[in-house]
Amino acid sequence: MLAASAKLCHILCFTPVLVIPCIINNININTCNDTYEHVRVLNCMSFSYLSHSHIPKKYCIVRTFLTCVRFSNKNTQSHTHRRVHEMRVNPNRCVFLSFIGKCRSINSLIILSFIVLSRGMALSSIAKSIKAYDLVVIGGGSAGLTAAKFAATFDKSAVIIEKGKLGGDCTWTGCVPSKTLISCAAAAHAVRTSEKYGIKSGSLNVSWPSIREKIRSTIHKIYEEDDSPEVMKRLGVDTISGRAEFVSEKVLHVFHDNSDDYSEVHVNEGVVISTGASPIIPSSIDGLDLVEYVTYENIFELKELPKTMTCVGGGPISAELSQAFSRLGVKVTIVGPSLLGREDPEVNSVMQKVFKDEGIRVVNGRVSAVRAISISGTKGHSVLVASDSGNETENIEGELLVIATGRKPVVKGLGLEKIGVNLNPKGAIEVDNTLRTSVKGIYAAGDCTGDKQFTHYAGYQGAVAARNVLLPFTDPGIIKDDVPATTFTAPEVASVGMNEAEARESFGDKNVGVATQEVKEIDRAVCEDRIPGFIKIIYLKKNYKILGATIVSPNAGELISEIGVAMKAGMKFDTLATVMHSYPSYSFALQVMAADIYYEKLSKLKGLLSFLKNLGF
């Protein structure tokens, strides 16, 4: 408070003194515009040395202003450039220059002081520090962390600028908390259904505070081991907490704690933007802004479990959360055009049946309006649902309203428009195949590009973007078909490459082969009484090239990786028959399916094979 009062007193007392000489001497302040950038840089440097108590403040300030005055003389520009460089790279040299500087013209000091004040460059809003790095990463999620770690591996200086917490959505509000919740819900479901395995249990008691604490502890364990600033420091990566904004392609300001104070970061080689995505809040739902709701960002911090829940949206986030909360005893209704609609159409029918058997209601339609109501003295909501045809409507009531209608790229507040970084029609950062934006040296990776929103894909892109900034030549950062995806419901839903409809559209019906195995025919699933689901593999008939796969099964997320490896390696589907799989694993089904294709291939050559056999071959 005293410091702020002193600063205000200083401005009020001395501003008239600074202005009057300018008027008397008829000075045109606009003639100093060319020196503005150097005023800013030098003033920032001066402030950083004011923090050292052993340096008299007046020497730093006076020398800064005089250097700016000297720069206004074009004959001394090169000298001032050298001095700016000295001040950036040699703080001790700067201090020495400050001490020996002599003020030859008091009017010069007064004029430059006025410029600084008039430009809003008061000491309260100048840079606290100026640092330069080979790689500057904006955003500390999966893509950003991987990019910075890549730089450190090649002994390049790197910094991560993050306005929230390192780890991003995956660690704090996405993958880690949701999968912890799912594991707790699976345990509750196992107890509830244990009697069919010959085990009788007592009444089920779900403690939400205990579950919430387990979620928190899991988050912090992974954060402290993988993502924290301490971990980054041990790897040689600096971290800065704050909001980054571009000043130019090579300079960023990092604002701290919603104040005007900022740090200045200079870019030696390039920038990777990895700011992620945030929940989409649909503006088409009338009254949504007047009711309470949660998203994946805050649902894990509920104070208590609701009795009823309405989840708007039928995608992976909605499916996972709905099943988990249902297994914890919440009556859940899902409202959406379809359930996991981006997957193979058969997924929808299988998962609809699974959810129905577990007591989850799925309503196919769109929410048009919502209003607040009271349910037994508790705050609740009433959702108006219109069918896809628009002819039928239904009101659904519940205590907790969850909005899970997707995620949108985070791109605002970065100053992208200042430096010419283009956005695509979806509002994401536009990148080419190497992840470079429309500005040389500036790359983007992960969810902010509007590409597939997966943690593993974001991490891959972060590494590729950093590699393309720091190393010669470039690698492609966009993968079209070989990115696996898994929704961690029970059973899990996983896919990679094309589904059946996409393959037939691309190659024609007669050229596409489909191999299908029902989960109920897999011995391991029979042993465990885990029946719903299927494995579907799509391939080209002419050469058995694998085009894609969809798996609805226990451990589908593990099974799909084998198909992904086969696709990447160019392995033909029938060749999988020669790869030994342990029995009775779920993956053994893949070998059985491939063997069927292999035998079918041989049967086409039956006549030739018989002829060769008769010849003694």
QUIRAHU-V244220 format. One record per pair of residues at least 6 apart in sequence whose C-alpha atoms are under 7 Angstrom apart, sorted by sequence separation. I is the first residue (numbers start at 0). J is the second residue. If there is no record, write none. Layout:
i j
I J
I J
This chain:
i j
69 75
70 76
86 92
115 121
137 143
150 156
151 157
169 175
193 199
224 230
231 237
245 251
246 252
254 260
255 261
325 331
372 378
373 379
385 391
386 392
422 428
423 429
430 436
435 441
436 442
446 452
467 473
485 491
486 492
518 524
519 525
524 530
538 544
539 545
580 586
581 587
49 56
85 92
86 93
136 143
150 157
244 251
245 252
254 261
310 317
340 347
372 379
385 392
421 428
422 429
429 436
435 442
436 443
467 474
485 492
486 493
538 545
580 587
85 93
243 251
244 252
253 261
254 262
339 347
371 379
372 380
384 392
385 393
421 429
434 442
435 443
485 493
503 511
537 545
538 546
70 79
243 252
244 253
252 261
253 262
338 347
371 380
372 381
383 392
384 393
434 443
484 493
485 494
502 511
537 546
147 157
190 200
228 238
243 253
252 262
253 263
321 331
370 380
371 381
383 393
384 394
434 444
484 494
537 547
580 590
136 147
147 158
242 253
243 254
252 263
310 321
369 380
370 381
383 394
445 456
446 457
463 474
483 494
484 495
519 530
536 547
537 548
147 159
191 203
241 253
242 254
251 263
252 264
369 381
370 382
382 394
383 395
445 457
483 495
518 530
519 531
536 548
66 79
241 254
242 255
251 264
369 382
381 394
382 395
430 443
444 457
463 476
482 495
518 531
535 548
536 549
45 59
241 255
250 264
251 265
368 382
369 383
381 395
382 396
481 495
518 532
535 549
576 590
45 60
241 256
250 265
368 383
381 396
445 460
480 495
481 496
517 532
518 533
534 549
535 550
575 590
576 591
249 265
250 266
278 294
366 382
367 383
380 396
381 397
420 436
421 437
444 460
445 461
460 476
480 496
517 533
534 550
249 266
366 383
367 384
380 397
420 437
444 461
480 497
516 533
517 534
533 550
534 551
576 593
45 63
366 384
367 385
379 397
380 398
420 438
515 533
516 534
533 551
575 593
576 594
365 384
366 385
379 398
408 427
419 438
428 447
429 448
515 534
516 535
532 551
533 552
139 159
313 333
364 384
365 385
378 398
379 399
427 447
428 448
444 464
515 535
532 552
573 593
42 63
138 159
139 160
308 329
312 333
313 334
364 385
365 386
427 448
514 535
515 536
545 566
572 593
573 594
41 63
133 155
134 156
135 157
136 158
137 159
138 160
139 161
307 329
308 330
309 331
310 332
311 333
312 334
313 335
364 386
365 387
427 449
442 464
513 535
514 536
133 156
134 157
135 158
136 159
137 160
138 161
306 329
307 330
308 331
309 332
310 333
311 334
312 335
313 336
363 386
364 387
513 536
514 537
573 596
132 156
133 157
134 158
135 159
136 160
137 161
305 329
306 330
307 331
308 332
309 333
310 334
311 335
313 337
314 338
315 339
513 537
573 597
132 157
140 165
141 166
313 338
314 339
512 537
513 538
132 158
139 165
140 166
141 167
313 339
337 363
512 538
545 571
139 166
140 167
183 210
332 359
333 360
334 361
335 362
336 363
511 538
512 539
544 571
545 572
139 167
140 168
331 359
332 360
333 361
334 362
335 363
336 364
440 468
511 539
512 540
543 571
544 572
558 586
38 67
330 359
331 360
332 361
333 362
334 363
335 364
336 365
510 539
511 540
543 572
37 67
334 364
335 365
434 464
510 540
543 573
334 365
34 67
180 214
325 359
518 552
62 97
179 214
34 70
34 71
410 447
59 97
62 100
176 214
408 446
409 447
499 537
58 97
68 107
408 447
31 71
58 98
408 448
433 473
408 449
433 474
41 83
65 107
176 218
433 475
434 476
65 108
175 218
432 475
433 476
64 108
432 476
432 477
61 108
64 111
171 218
170 218
497 546
498 547
496 546
497 547
498 548
496 547
497 548
498 549
170 222
495 547
496 548
495 548
494 548
495 549
494 549
166 222
493 549
494 550
493 550
492 550
493 551
492 551
166 226
491 551
492 552
523 583
165 226
490 551
491 552
522 583
523 584
165 227
490 552
491 553
493 555
523 585
490 553
491 554
492 555
493 556
489 553
491 555
495 559
521 585
491 556
494 559
493 559
521 588
495 563
485 556
46 122
483 559
483 560
158 236
159 237
160 238
161 239
162 240
514 592
157 236
158 237
159 238
160 239
161 240
162 241
47 127
156 236
157 237
158 238
159 239
160 240
161 241
162 242
290 370
483 563
46 127
47 128
160 241
161 242
290 371
43 125
284 366
285 367
286 368
287 369
481 563
43 126
151 234
160 243
284 367
285 368
286 369
43 127
151 235
283 367
284 368
285 369
286 370
151 236
284 369
317 403
316 403
211 299
309 397
21 110
147 236
211 300
308 397
307 397
308 398
309 399
310 400
311 401
312 402
307 398
308 399
309 400
310 401
311 402
312 403
17 109
306 398
307 399
308 400
309 401
310 402
311 403
312 404
17 110
305 398
310 403
311 404
305 399
17 112
18 113
17 113
207 303
207 304
137 243
292 399
293 400
294 401
292 400
293 401
294 402
292 401
293 402
294 403
292 402
173 295
205 327
172 295
172 296
279 404
279 405
278 405
279 406
278 406
279 407
277 406
278 407
143 273
276 406
277 407
135 266
142 273
276 407
277 408
134 266
276 408
277 409
127 260
129 262
130 263
131 264
132 265
133 266
134 267
275 408
276 409
126 260
127 261
128 262
129 263
130 264
131 265
132 266
133 267
134 268
135 269
136 270
137 271
138 272
275 409
124 259
125 260
126 261
127 262
128 263
129 264
130 265
131 266
132 267
133 268
134 269
135 270
136 271
137 272
138 273
274 409
124 260
125 261
126 262
131 267
133 269
134 270
135 271
136 272
137 273
138 274
123 260
126 263
137 274
188 326
184 323
187 326
187 327
181 323
184 326
180 323
184 327
343 498
322 488
244 412
245 413
319 487
244 413
245 414
319 488
243 413
244 414
245 415
248 418
270 440
271 441
272 442
273 443
275 445
276 446
318 488
247 418
269 440
270 441
271 442
272 443
273 444
275 446
276 447
315 486
268 440
269 441
270 442
271 443
272 444
273 445
275 447
271 444
274 447
273 447
349 531
349 532
271 464
271 465
269 468
268 468
268 469
169 454
142 444
142 445
141 454
145 458
149 462
142 457
146 461
150 465
141 457
142 458
145 461
146 462
149 465
141 458
145 462
142 460
143 461
146 464
142 461
146 465
